[in-house]
């Protein structure tokens, strides 16, 4: 994430919430996912597994 923020400083302004499925299973169970990490934007899943800079820059 830090590399991404360095490349795209405007992304630092995003409200990013990390939900750990072990620490917060009740919250994690509210989401549809098969792999972790899973990324949502405005409530819509847009990527599962490790997120690359290329994926973010084209999303």
C-alpha distance matrix in Angstrom:
0.0 3.8 5.4 5.0 6.1 8.6 9.9 10.2 10.9 12.6 9.6 9.4 12.8 11.9 13.1 10.6 12.7 12.0 15.4 16.4 19.3 21.2 21.1 21.5 23.5 25.4 22.4 20.7 24.2 24.2 21.7 22.6 20.4 21.4 18.2 15.2 12.5 14.0 12.5 15.0 15.5 18.7 19.9 19.8 18.0 16.4 14.8 15.3 13.8 10.8 9.1 9.4 8.9 12.6 12.6 10.6 12.7 15.8 15.4
3.8 0.0 3.8 5.3 5.0 6.1 8.6 9.6 9.6 12.2 10.1 9.2 12.9 13.1 14.7 12.8 15.1 14.7 18.3 19.1 22.3 23.8 23.4 24.1 26.4 28.3 25.3 24.0 27.5 27.6 25.2 26.3 24.2 25.1 21.8 18.7 16.1 17.7 16.2 18.5 18.6 21.5 23.1 23.2 21.6 20.0 18.5 19.0 17.4 14.1 12.5 12.1 10.8 14.6 15.3 13.1 14.5 18.0 18.0
5.4 3.8 0.0 3.8 5.5 5.1 6.3 8.5 9.7 12.6 11.0 11.2 14.8 15.0 17.1 15.4 17.9 17.5 20.9 21.7 24.5 26.2 26.2 26.9 28.8 30.8 27.8 26.1 29.5 29.5 26.8 27.4 25.1 25.7 22.4 19.7 17.2 18.6 17.1 19.5 19.5 22.7 24.4 23.9 22.2 19.9 18.3 19.1 17.4 13.8 11.8 10.3 8.4 12.0 13.6 11.8 12.5 16.1 16.8
5.0 5.3 3.8 0.0 3.8 5.4 5.1 5.9 7.9 10.0 7.9 9.1 12.4 12.2 14.7 13.2 16.1 16.2 19.7 21.0 23.7 25.9 25.9 26.0 27.8 29.4 26.2 24.6 27.8 27.4 24.6 25.1 23.2 24.1 21.1 18.6 16.0 16.7 14.6 16.7 16.3 19.4 21.3 20.7 19.3 16.9 15.7 17.1 16.1 12.9 10.1 8.8 6.3 9.8 10.9 8.5 9.2 12.9 13.3
6.1 5.0 5.5 3.8 0.0 3.8 5.4 5.0 4.9 7.4 5.9 6.0 9.5 10.3 12.9 12.1 15.3 16.1 19.8 21.4 24.5 26.6 26.0 26.0 28.2 29.6 26.3 25.2 28.6 27.9 25.5 26.5 24.9 26.3 23.4 20.6 17.9 18.5 16.1 17.5 16.7 19.3 21.5 21.6 20.7 18.7 18.1 19.6 18.8 15.9 13.2 12.4 10.0 13.2 14.0 11.0 11.5 15.2 15.2
8.6 6.1 5.1 5.4 3.8 0.0 3.8 5.6 5.6 9.2 9.0 8.9 12.4 13.8 16.5 15.8 18.9 19.5 23.2 24.6 27.6 29.5 29.0 29.3 31.6 33.1 29.9 28.7 32.1 31.6 29.1 30.0 28.2 29.3 26.2 23.5 20.8 21.7 19.5 21.1 20.3 22.9 25.2 25.1 24.1 21.9 21.0 22.5 21.3 18.0 15.5 13.9 11.1 14.2 15.9 13.3 13.0 16.8 17.6
9.9 8.6 6.3 5.1 5.4 3.8 0.0 3.8 6.2 9.0 9.1 10.4 13.4 14.4 17.5 17.0 20.2 20.9 24.5 26.0 28.8 30.9 30.7 30.8 32.7 34.2 30.9 29.4 32.6 32.0 29.2 29.7 27.9 28.9 26.0 23.7 21.0 21.5 19.1 20.7 19.6 22.4 24.8 24.2 23.2 20.5 19.8 21.7 20.8 17.6 14.6 12.4 9.0 11.4 13.5 11.1 10.0 13.8 15.1
10.2 9.6 8.5 5.9 5.0 5.6 3.8 0.0 3.8 5.5 5.8 7.9 10.3 11.2 14.7 14.7 18.3 19.5 23.1 25.2 27.9 30.3 29.9 29.6 31.5 32.6 29.1 27.9 31.1 30.0 27.3 28.0 26.7 28.2 25.6 23.3 20.5 20.4 17.6 18.5 16.9 19.3 22.0 21.7 21.2 18.7 18.7 20.9 20.7 18.0 14.6 13.2 9.8 12.0 13.1 10.0 8.9 12.6 13.2
10.9 9.6 9.7 7.9 4.9 5.6 6.2 3.8 0.0 3.8 5.3 5.7 8.0 10.1 13.4 14.0 17.6 19.2 23.0 25.1 28.2 30.4 29.5 29.2 31.5 32.5 28.9 28.2 31.5 30.4 28.1 29.3 28.1 29.9 27.3 24.7 21.9 21.9 19.0 19.6 17.8 19.8 22.7 23.0 22.8 20.8 21.0 23.1 22.8 20.1 17.1 16.1 13.0 15.6 16.4 13.0 12.5 16.0 16.1
12.6 12.2 12.6 10.0 7.4 9.2 9.0 5.5 3.8 0.0 3.8 5.4 5.8 7.8 11.5 12.9 16.6 18.8 22.4 25.0 27.9 30.5 29.5 28.7 30.9 31.4 27.7 27.2 30.4 28.8 26.6 27.9 27.2 29.3 27.2 24.7 21.9 21.3 18.0 17.9 15.6 17.1 20.3 20.7 21.1 19.3 20.1 22.6 23.0 20.8 17.5 17.0 14.1 16.2 16.3 12.7 12.1 15.1 14.6
9.6 10.1 11.0 7.9 5.9 9.0 9.1 5.8 5.3 3.8 0.0 3.8 5.2 5.4 9.0 9.5 13.3 15.3 18.8 21.4 24.2 26.8 26.0 25.2 27.2 27.9 24.3 23.6 26.7 25.4 23.1 24.3 23.5 25.6 23.4 20.9 18.1 17.5 14.3 14.5 12.6 14.6 17.4 17.8 17.8 16.2 16.7 19.0 19.5 17.4 14.2 14.3 11.9 14.3 13.9 10.1 10.7 13.7 12.6
9.4 9.2 11.2 9.1 6.0 8.9 10.4 7.9 5.7 5.4 3.8 0.0 3.8 5.5 8.1 8.8 12.4 14.4 18.1 20.5 23.7 25.9 24.7 24.2 26.7 27.4 23.8 23.5 26.9 25.8 23.9 25.5 24.7 26.9 24.5 21.6 18.8 18.7 15.8 16.1 14.6 16.3 18.9 19.8 19.8 18.7 19.0 20.8 20.9 18.7 16.0 16.4 14.3 17.2 16.9 13.3 14.2 17.3 16.2
12.8 12.9 14.8 12.4 9.5 12.4 13.4 10.3 8.0 5.8 5.2 3.8 0.0 3.8 6.5 8.8 12.3 15.2 18.6 21.5 24.5 27.0 25.5 24.5 26.9 27.1 23.5 23.6 26.8 25.2 23.6 25.5 25.2 27.8 25.9 23.2 20.4 19.8 16.5 15.9 13.8 14.6 17.5 19.0 19.7 19.0 20.0 22.1 22.7 21.0 18.3 18.9 16.9 19.4 18.7 14.9 15.7 18.3 16.7
11.9 13.1 15.0 12.2 10.3 13.8 14.4 11.2 10.1 7.8 5.4 5.5 3.8 0.0 3.8 5.9 9.5 12.4 15.7 18.8 21.5 24.2 23.0 21.7 23.9 24.0 20.3 20.2 23.3 21.6 19.8 21.7 21.6 24.3 22.6 20.1 17.4 16.3 13.0 12.2 10.1 11.1 13.9 15.3 16.0 15.6 16.7 18.8 19.8 18.5 15.9 17.1 15.7 18.0 16.6 13.0 14.4 16.6 14.4
13.1 14.7 17.1 14.7 12.9 16.5 17.5 14.7 13.4 11.5 9.0 8.1 6.5 3.8 0.0 3.8 6.5 10.0 12.9 16.3 19.0 21.6 20.0 18.5 20.9 20.8 17.1 17.5 20.6 18.9 17.7 20.1 20.2 23.1 21.7 19.0 16.5 15.5 12.5 11.5 10.0 10.4 12.5 14.7 15.5 16.0 17.0 18.6 19.7 18.9 16.9 18.8 18.0 20.4 18.6 15.3 17.4 19.3 16.6
10.6 12.8 15.4 13.2 12.1 15.8 17.0 14.7 14.0 12.9 9.5 8.8 8.8 5.9 3.8 0.0 3.8 6.6 9.8 13.0 15.8 18.4 17.2 15.9 18.2 18.6 15.0 14.9 18.2 17.1 15.5 17.7 17.4 20.0 18.3 15.4 12.9 12.3 9.8 9.6 9.4 10.9 12.1 13.8 13.8 14.2 14.6 15.6 16.4 15.6 14.0 16.3 16.1 18.7 16.7 13.9 16.5 18.5 15.9
12.7 15.1 17.9 16.1 15.3 18.9 20.2 18.3 17.6 16.6 13.3 12.4 12.3 9.5 6.5 3.8 0.0 3.8 6.4 9.8 12.5 15.1 13.6 12.2 14.6 15.0 11.5 11.6 15.2 14.3 13.2 15.9 15.7 18.4 16.9 14.0 11.8 11.5 9.9 9.8 10.7 11.8 11.9 14.0 13.7 15.0 15.1 15.4 16.1 15.9 15.2 18.0 18.5 21.1 18.8 16.4 19.5 21.1 18.3
12.0 14.7 17.5 16.2 16.1 19.5 20.9 19.5 19.2 18.8 15.3 14.4 15.2 12.4 10.0 6.6 3.8 0.0 3.8 6.4 9.5 11.8 10.8 10.1 12.4 13.7 10.7 9.9 13.7 13.8 12.6 15.0 14.0 16.2 14.4 11.1 9.2 9.8 9.4 10.6 12.5 14.3 13.6 15.2 14.0 15.3 14.4 13.8 13.9 13.8 13.9 17.0 18.2 20.9 18.7 16.8 20.2 21.8 19.3
15.4 18.3 20.9 19.7 19.8 23.2 24.5 23.1 23.0 22.4 18.8 18.1 18.6 15.7 12.9 9.8 6.4 3.8 0.0 3.8 6.2 8.8 7.9 6.5 8.6 10.0 7.3 6.5 10.3 10.9 10.3 13.0 12.3 14.5 13.3 10.4 9.4 9.9 10.5 11.4 13.9 15.3 13.7 15.4 14.1 16.1 15.3 14.0 14.3 15.1 15.9 19.3 21.0 23.4 20.8 19.5 23.0 24.2 21.4
16.4 19.1 21.7 21.0 21.4 24.6 26.0 25.2 25.1 25.0 21.4 20.5 21.5 18.8 16.3 13.0 9.8 6.4 3.8 0.0 3.8 5.5 5.3 5.6 7.5 10.2 8.7 7.2 10.7 12.4 12.0 14.1 12.8 14.0 12.5 9.5 9.3 10.9 12.6 14.2 17.1 18.7 17.0 18.2 16.4 18.2 16.6 14.6 14.1 15.0 16.6 20.0 22.1 24.6 22.2 21.3 24.9 26.1 23.7
19.3 22.3 24.5 23.7 24.5 27.6 28.8 27.9 28.2 27.9 24.2 23.7 24.5 21.5 19.0 15.8 12.5 9.5 6.2 3.8 0.0 3.8 5.7 5.2 4.8 8.2 7.7 5.3 7.9 10.5 10.3 12.1 10.8 11.7 11.0 9.0 9.8 10.9 13.4 14.8 18.1 19.6 17.2 18.1 16.1 18.3 16.8 14.3 14.1 15.8 17.8 21.5 23.9 26.0 23.3 22.9 26.6 27.4 24.8
21.2 23.8 26.2 25.9 26.6 29.5 30.9 30.3 30.4 30.5 26.8 25.9 27.0 24.2 21.6 18.4 15.1 11.8 8.8 5.5 3.8 0.0 3.8 5.7 5.7 9.4 10.1 8.5 10.5 13.6 13.9 15.6 14.2 14.5 13.7 11.6 12.6 14.4 16.9 18.5 21.8 23.2 20.9 21.9 19.9 22.0 20.2 17.5 16.8 18.2 20.5 23.9 26.4 28.7 26.3 25.9 29.6 30.6 28.2
21.1 23.4 26.2 25.9 26.0 29.0 30.7 29.9 29.5 29.5 26.0 24.7 25.5 23.0 20.0 17.2 13.6 10.8 7.9 5.3 5.7 3.8 0.0 3.8 6.2 9.0 9.3 9.2 11.6 14.0 14.8 17.3 16.4 17.4 16.5 14.0 14.3 15.9 17.7 18.9 21.7 22.8 20.8 22.4 20.9 23.1 21.7 19.5 18.9 19.9 21.8 25.2 27.2 29.8 27.5 26.6 30.2 31.4 28.9
21.5 24.1 26.9 26.0 26.0 29.3 30.8 29.6 29.2 28.7 25.2 24.2 24.5 21.7 18.5 15.9 12.2 10.1 6.5 5.6 5.2 5.7 3.8 0.0 3.8 5.6 5.6 6.2 8.7 10.5 11.8 14.7 14.6 16.3 16.0 13.8 14.1 14.7 16.2 16.8 19.5 20.1 17.9 19.7 18.7 21.3 20.4 18.5 18.8 20.2 21.6 25.2 27.2 29.5 26.8 25.8 29.4 30.4 27.5
23.5 26.4 28.8 27.8 28.2 31.6 32.7 31.5 31.5 30.9 27.2 26.7 26.9 23.9 20.9 18.2 14.6 12.4 8.6 7.5 4.8 5.7 6.2 3.8 0.0 3.8 5.4 4.9 5.9 8.7 10.3 12.6 12.6 14.1 14.5 13.2 14.1 14.4 16.5 17.0 20.1 20.7 17.9 19.3 18.0 20.9 20.0 17.8 18.3 20.3 22.1 25.8 28.1 30.0 27.1 26.5 30.3 30.8 27.8
25.4 28.3 30.8 29.4 29.6 33.1 34.2 32.6 32.5 31.4 27.9 27.4 27.1 24.0 20.8 18.6 15.0 13.7 10.0 10.2 8.2 9.4 9.0 5.6 3.8 0.0 3.8 5.6 5.4 6.9 9.7 12.7 13.8 15.9 16.9 15.8 16.5 16.0 17.5 17.2 19.9 19.8 16.8 18.8 18.2 21.4 21.2 19.5 20.6 22.8 24.1 27.8 29.9 31.7 28.6 27.8 31.4 31.7 28.5
22.4 25.3 27.8 26.2 26.3 29.9 30.9 29.1 28.9 27.7 24.3 23.8 23.5 20.3 17.1 15.0 11.5 10.7 7.3 8.7 7.7 10.1 9.3 5.6 5.4 3.8 0.0 3.8 5.5 5.5 7.6 11.1 12.3 15.0 15.6 14.2 14.3 13.5 14.4 13.8 16.3 16.2 13.5 15.6 15.3 18.4 18.5 17.3 18.6 20.5 21.4 25.1 26.9 28.7 25.6 24.5 28.0 28.4 25.2
20.7 24.0 26.1 24.6 25.2 28.7 29.4 27.9 28.2 27.2 23.6 23.5 23.6 20.2 17.5 14.9 11.6 9.9 6.5 7.2 5.3 8.5 9.2 6.2 4.9 5.6 3.8 0.0 3.8 5.4 5.7 8.5 8.9 11.3 11.9 10.6 11.1 10.4 12.1 12.2 15.3 16.0 13.1 14.4 13.2 16.2 15.6 14.0 15.2 17.4 18.6 22.3 24.5 26.2 23.1 22.4 26.1 26.3 23.2
24.2 27.5 29.5 27.8 28.6 32.1 32.6 31.1 31.5 30.4 26.7 26.9 26.8 23.3 20.6 18.2 15.2 13.7 10.3 10.7 7.9 10.5 11.6 8.7 5.9 5.4 5.5 3.8 0.0 3.8 5.4 7.5 8.8 11.1 12.8 12.6 13.7 12.5 14.4 14.1 17.2 17.6 14.2 15.2 14.1 17.4 17.2 15.4 17.0 19.7 21.1 24.8 27.2 28.5 25.2 24.8 28.5 28.3 25.1
24.2 27.6 29.5 27.4 27.9 31.6 32.0 30.0 30.4 28.8 25.4 25.8 25.2 21.6 18.9 17.1 14.3 13.8 10.9 12.4 10.5 13.6 14.0 10.5 8.7 6.9 5.5 5.4 3.8 0.0 3.8 7.0 9.5 12.6 14.4 14.3 14.7 12.7 13.7 12.4 15.0 14.7 11.2 12.7 12.5 16.1 16.6 15.7 18.0 20.6 21.3 25.0 26.9 28.1 24.6 23.9 27.4 27.1 23.6
21.7 25.2 26.8 24.6 25.5 29.1 29.2 27.3 28.1 26.6 23.1 23.9 23.6 19.8 17.7 15.5 13.2 12.6 10.3 12.0 10.3 13.9 14.8 11.8 10.3 9.7 7.6 5.7 5.4 3.8 0.0 3.8 6.2 9.8 11.4 11.5 11.8 9.3 10.4 9.4 12.4 12.8 9.3 9.8 9.0 12.5 12.9 12.0 14.6 17.3 17.9 21.5 23.6 24.5 21.0 20.6 24.0 23.6 20.2
22.6 26.3 27.4 25.1 26.5 30.0 29.7 28.0 29.3 27.9 24.3 25.5 25.5 21.7 20.1 17.7 15.9 15.0 13.0 14.1 12.1 15.6 17.3 14.7 12.6 12.7 11.1 8.5 7.5 7.0 3.8 0.0 3.8 7.1 9.6 10.9 11.7 8.9 10.6 10.1 13.3 14.1 10.7 9.8 8.1 11.3 11.5 10.4 13.2 16.4 17.2 20.7 23.1 23.5 19.9 20.2 23.6 22.6 19.5
20.4 24.2 25.1 23.2 24.9 28.2 27.9 26.7 28.1 27.2 23.5 24.7 25.2 21.6 20.2 17.4 15.7 14.0 12.3 12.8 10.8 14.2 16.4 14.6 12.6 13.8 12.3 8.9 8.8 9.5 6.2 3.8 0.0 3.8 5.8 7.5 8.7 6.5 9.2 10.1 13.8 15.6 12.6 11.3 8.4 10.7 9.6 7.4 9.8 13.2 14.5 18.1 20.8 21.4 17.9 18.5 22.1 21.4 18.6
21.4 25.1 25.7 24.1 26.3 29.3 28.9 28.2 29.9 29.3 25.6 26.9 27.8 24.3 23.1 20.0 18.4 16.2 14.5 14.0 11.7 14.5 17.4 16.3 14.1 15.9 15.0 11.3 11.1 12.6 9.8 7.1 3.8 0.0 3.8 7.0 9.1 8.1 11.5 13.2 16.8 19.0 16.2 14.6 11.3 12.8 10.7 7.6 8.9 12.7 14.7 18.1 21.3 21.6 18.5 19.7 23.2 22.5 20.2
18.2 21.8 22.4 21.1 23.4 26.2 26.0 25.6 27.3 27.2 23.4 24.5 25.9 22.6 21.7 18.3 16.9 14.4 13.3 12.5 11.0 13.7 16.5 16.0 14.5 16.9 15.6 11.9 12.8 14.4 11.4 9.6 5.8 3.8 0.0 3.8 6.1 6.4 10.1 12.7 16.4 19.1 16.8 15.3 11.7 12.4 9.5 5.8 5.7 9.2 11.7 15.1 18.4 19.1 16.3 17.6 21.1 20.8 18.9
15.2 18.7 19.7 18.6 20.6 23.5 23.7 23.3 24.7 24.7 20.9 21.6 23.2 20.1 19.0 15.4 14.0 11.1 10.4 9.5 9.0 11.6 14.0 13.8 13.2 15.8 14.2 10.6 12.6 14.3 11.5 10.9 7.5 7.0 3.8 0.0 2.8 5.0 8.6 11.7 15.3 18.1 16.2 15.3 12.0 12.6 9.7 6.3 5.3 7.7 10.2 13.8 16.9 18.3 15.7 16.3 20.0 20.4 18.5
12.5 16.1 17.2 16.0 17.9 20.8 21.0 20.5 21.9 21.9 18.1 18.8 20.4 17.4 16.5 12.9 11.8 9.2 9.4 9.3 9.8 12.6 14.3 14.1 14.1 16.5 14.3 11.1 13.7 14.7 11.8 11.7 8.7 9.1 6.1 2.8 0.0 3.8 6.6 10.0 13.3 16.4 15.0 14.2 11.1 11.3 8.5 6.0 5.0 6.3 8.2 11.9 14.7 16.4 13.9 14.0 17.7 18.4 16.5
14.0 17.7 18.6 16.7 18.5 21.7 21.5 20.4 21.9 21.3 17.5 18.7 19.8 16.3 15.5 12.3 11.5 9.8 9.9 10.9 10.9 14.4 15.9 14.7 14.4 16.0 13.5 10.4 12.5 12.7 9.3 8.9 6.5 8.1 6.4 5.0 3.8 0.0 3.8 6.8 10.3 13.3 11.6 10.5 7.3 8.0 5.9 4.2 5.9 8.1 8.7 12.4 14.9 16.1 12.9 13.0 16.7 16.8 14.3
12.5 16.2 17.1 14.6 16.1 19.5 19.1 17.6 19.0 18.0 14.3 15.8 16.5 13.0 12.5 9.8 9.9 9.4 10.5 12.6 13.4 16.9 17.7 16.2 16.5 17.5 14.4 12.1 14.4 13.7 10.4 10.6 9.2 11.5 10.1 8.6 6.6 3.8 0.0 3.8 6.8 10.1 9.4 8.4 5.8 6.0 5.3 6.2 8.3 9.3 8.3 11.7 13.3 14.5 11.3 10.4 14.1 14.3 11.5
15.0 18.5 19.5 16.7 17.5 21.1 20.7 18.5 19.6 17.9 14.5 16.1 15.9 12.2 11.5 9.6 9.8 10.6 11.4 14.2 14.8 18.5 18.9 16.8 17.0 17.2 13.8 12.2 14.1 12.4 9.4 10.1 10.1 13.2 12.7 11.7 10.0 6.8 3.8 0.0 3.8 6.5 5.6 5.1 4.2 5.7 7.2 9.1 11.8 13.0 11.6 14.6 15.7 16.6 13.2 11.9 15.1 15.0 11.5
15.5 18.6 19.5 16.3 16.7 20.3 19.6 16.9 17.8 15.6 12.6 14.6 13.8 10.1 10.0 9.4 10.7 12.5 13.9 17.1 18.1 21.8 21.7 19.5 20.1 19.9 16.3 15.3 17.2 15.0 12.4 13.3 13.8 16.8 16.4 15.3 13.3 10.3 6.8 3.8 0.0 3.8 5.3 5.3 6.4 6.9 9.5 12.1 14.8 15.4 13.2 15.6 15.8 16.5 13.3 11.3 13.9 13.8 10.1
18.7 21.5 22.7 19.4 19.3 22.9 22.4 19.3 19.8 17.1 14.6 16.3 14.6 11.1 10.4 10.9 11.8 14.3 15.3 18.7 19.6 23.2 22.8 20.1 20.7 19.8 16.2 16.0 17.6 14.7 12.8 14.1 15.6 19.0 19.1 18.1 16.4 13.3 10.1 6.5 3.8 0.0 3.8 5.6 8.5 9.8 12.8 15.3 18.2 19.1 17.0 19.4 19.4 20.0 16.9 14.8 16.9 16.7 12.9
19.9 23.1 24.4 21.3 21.5 25.2 24.8 22.0 22.7 20.3 17.4 18.9 17.5 13.9 12.5 12.1 11.9 13.6 13.7 17.0 17.2 20.9 20.8 17.9 17.9 16.8 13.5 13.1 14.2 11.2 9.3 10.7 12.6 16.2 16.8 16.2 15.0 11.6 9.4 5.6 5.3 3.8 0.0 3.8 6.6 9.3 12.1 13.9 17.1 18.6 17.2 20.1 20.7 21.4 17.9 16.4 19.0 18.5 14.7
19.8 23.2 23.9 20.7 21.6 25.1 24.2 21.7 23.0 20.7 17.8 19.8 19.0 15.3 14.7 13.8 14.0 15.2 15.4 18.2 18.1 21.9 22.4 19.7 19.3 18.8 15.6 14.4 15.2 12.7 9.8 9.8 11.3 14.6 15.3 15.3 14.2 10.5 8.4 5.1 5.3 5.6 3.8 0.0 3.8 6.2 9.4 11.7 15.2 16.9 15.5 18.2 19.1 19.1 15.5 14.6 17.2 16.1 12.3
18.0 21.6 22.2 19.3 20.7 24.1 23.2 21.2 22.8 21.1 17.8 19.8 19.7 16.0 15.5 13.8 13.7 14.0 14.1 16.4 16.1 19.9 20.9 18.7 18.0 18.2 15.3 13.2 14.1 12.5 9.0 8.1 8.4 11.3 11.7 12.0 11.1 7.3 5.8 4.2 6.4 8.5 6.6 3.8 0.0 3.8 6.0 7.9 11.5 13.6 12.5 15.5 17.0 17.1 13.3 13.1 16.1 15.0 11.6
16.4 20.0 19.9 16.9 18.7 21.9 20.5 18.7 20.8 19.3 16.2 18.7 19.0 15.6 16.0 14.2 15.0 15.3 16.1 18.2 18.3 22.0 23.1 21.3 20.9 21.4 18.4 16.2 17.4 16.1 12.5 11.3 10.7 12.8 12.4 12.6 11.3 8.0 6.0 5.7 6.9 9.8 9.3 6.2 3.8 0.0 3.8 7.2 10.5 11.9 10.2 12.6 13.9 13.5 9.7 9.8 12.7 11.4 8.2
14.8 18.5 18.3 15.7 18.1 21.0 19.8 18.7 21.0 20.1 16.7 19.0 20.0 16.7 17.0 14.6 15.1 14.4 15.3 16.6 16.8 20.2 21.7 20.4 20.0 21.2 18.5 15.6 17.2 16.6 12.9 11.5 9.6 10.7 9.5 9.7 8.5 5.9 5.3 7.2 9.5 12.8 12.1 9.4 6.0 3.8 0.0 3.8 6.8 8.4 7.2 10.1 12.2 12.1 8.5 9.4 12.7 11.9 9.5
15.3 19.0 19.1 17.1 19.6 22.5 21.7 20.9 23.1 22.6 19.0 20.8 22.1 18.8 18.6 15.6 15.4 13.8 14.0 14.6 14.3 17.5 19.5 18.5 17.8 19.5 17.3 14.0 15.4 15.7 12.0 10.4 7.4 7.6 5.8 6.3 6.0 4.2 6.2 9.1 12.1 15.3 13.9 11.7 7.9 7.2 3.8 0.0 3.8 6.8 7.5 10.8 13.8 14.1 10.9 12.2 15.7 15.1 13.2
13.8 17.4 17.4 16.1 18.8 21.3 20.8 20.7 22.8 23.0 19.5 20.9 22.7 19.8 19.7 16.4 16.1 13.9 14.3 14.1 14.1 16.8 18.9 18.8 18.3 20.6 18.6 15.2 17.0 18.0 14.6 13.2 9.8 8.9 5.7 5.3 5.0 5.9 8.3 11.8 14.8 18.2 17.1 15.2 11.5 10.5 6.8 3.8 0.0 3.8 6.3 9.4 12.9 13.7 11.3 12.7 16.2 16.3 15.0
10.8 14.1 13.8 12.9 15.9 18.0 17.6 18.0 20.1 20.8 17.4 18.7 21.0 18.5 18.9 15.6 15.9 13.8 15.1 15.0 15.8 18.2 19.9 20.2 20.3 22.8 20.5 17.4 19.7 20.6 17.3 16.4 13.2 12.7 9.2 7.7 6.3 8.1 9.3 13.0 15.4 19.1 18.6 16.9 13.6 11.9 8.4 6.8 3.8 0.0 3.8 6.5 9.9 11.4 9.8 11.0 14.2 15.1 14.4
9.1 12.5 11.8 10.1 13.2 15.5 14.6 14.6 17.1 17.5 14.2 16.0 18.3 15.9 16.9 14.0 15.2 13.9 15.9 16.6 17.8 20.5 21.8 21.6 22.1 24.1 21.4 18.6 21.1 21.3 17.9 17.2 14.5 14.7 11.7 10.2 8.2 8.7 8.3 11.6 13.2 17.0 17.2 15.5 12.5 10.2 7.2 7.5 6.3 3.8 0.0 3.8 6.7 8.3 6.4 7.2 10.5 11.6 11.0
9.4 12.1 10.3 8.8 12.4 13.9 12.4 13.2 16.1 17.0 14.3 16.4 18.9 17.1 18.8 16.3 18.0 17.0 19.3 20.0 21.5 23.9 25.2 25.2 25.8 27.8 25.1 22.3 24.8 25.0 21.5 20.7 18.1 18.1 15.1 13.8 11.9 12.4 11.7 14.6 15.6 19.4 20.1 18.2 15.5 12.6 10.1 10.8 9.4 6.5 3.8 0.0 3.8 5.3 5.2 6.5 8.7 10.2 10.9
8.9 10.8 8.4 6.3 10.0 11.1 9.0 9.8 13.0 14.1 11.9 14.3 16.9 15.7 18.0 16.1 18.5 18.2 21.0 22.1 23.9 26.4 27.2 27.2 28.1 29.9 26.9 24.5 27.2 26.9 23.6 23.1 20.8 21.3 18.4 16.9 14.7 14.9 13.3 15.7 15.8 19.4 20.7 19.1 17.0 13.9 12.2 13.8 12.9 9.9 6.7 3.8 0.0 3.8 5.4 5.1 6.1 8.6 10.0
12.6 14.6 12.0 9.8 13.2 14.2 11.4 12.0 15.6 16.2 14.3 17.2 19.4 18.0 20.4 18.7 21.1 20.9 23.4 24.6 26.0 28.7 29.8 29.5 30.0 31.7 28.7 26.2 28.5 28.1 24.5 23.5 21.4 21.6 19.1 18.3 16.4 16.1 14.5 16.6 16.5 20.0 21.4 19.1 17.1 13.5 12.1 14.1 13.7 11.4 8.3 5.3 3.8 0.0 3.8 5.5 5.2 6.3 8.7
12.6 15.3 13.6 10.9 14.0 15.9 13.5 13.1 16.4 16.3 13.9 16.9 18.7 16.6 18.6 16.7 18.8 18.7 20.8 22.2 23.3 26.3 27.5 26.8 27.1 28.6 25.6 23.1 25.2 24.6 21.0 19.9 17.9 18.5 16.3 15.7 13.9 12.9 11.3 13.2 13.3 16.9 17.9 15.5 13.3 9.7 8.5 10.9 11.3 9.8 6.4 5.2 5.4 3.8 0.0 3.8 5.6 5.4 6.2
10.6 13.1 11.8 8.5 11.0 13.3 11.1 10.0 13.0 12.7 10.1 13.3 14.9 13.0 15.3 13.9 16.4 16.8 19.5 21.3 22.9 25.9 26.6 25.8 26.5 27.8 24.5 22.4 24.8 23.9 20.6 20.2 18.5 19.7 17.6 16.3 14.0 13.0 10.4 11.9 11.3 14.8 16.4 14.6 13.1 9.8 9.4 12.2 12.7 11.0 7.2 6.5 5.1 5.5 3.8 0.0 3.8 5.4 5.2
12.7 14.5 12.5 9.2 11.5 13.0 10.0 8.9 12.5 12.1 10.7 14.2 15.7 14.4 17.4 16.5 19.5 20.2 23.0 24.9 26.6 29.6 30.2 29.4 30.3 31.4 28.0 26.1 28.5 27.4 24.0 23.6 22.1 23.2 21.1 20.0 17.7 16.7 14.1 15.1 13.9 16.9 19.0 17.2 16.1 12.7 12.7 15.7 16.2 14.2 10.5 8.7 6.1 5.2 5.6 3.8 0.0 3.8 5.7
15.8 18.0 16.1 12.9 15.2 16.8 13.8 12.6 16.0 15.1 13.7 17.3 18.3 16.6 19.3 18.5 21.1 21.8 24.2 26.1 27.4 30.6 31.4 30.4 30.8 31.7 28.4 26.3 28.3 27.1 23.6 22.6 21.4 22.5 20.8 20.4 18.4 16.8 14.3 15.0 13.8 16.7 18.5 16.1 15.0 11.4 11.9 15.1 16.3 15.1 11.6 10.2 8.6 6.3 5.4 5.4 3.8 0.0 3.8
15.4 18.0 16.8 13.3 15.2 17.6 15.1 13.2 16.1 14.6 12.6 16.2 16.7 14.4 16.6 15.9 18.3 19.3 21.4 23.7 24.8 28.2 28.9 27.5 27.8 28.5 25.2 23.2 25.1 23.6 20.2 19.5 18.6 20.2 18.9 18.5 16.5 14.3 11.5 11.5 10.1 12.9 14.7 12.3 11.6 8.2 9.5 13.2 15.0 14.4 11.0 10.9 10.0 8.7 6.2 5.2 5.7 3.8 0.0
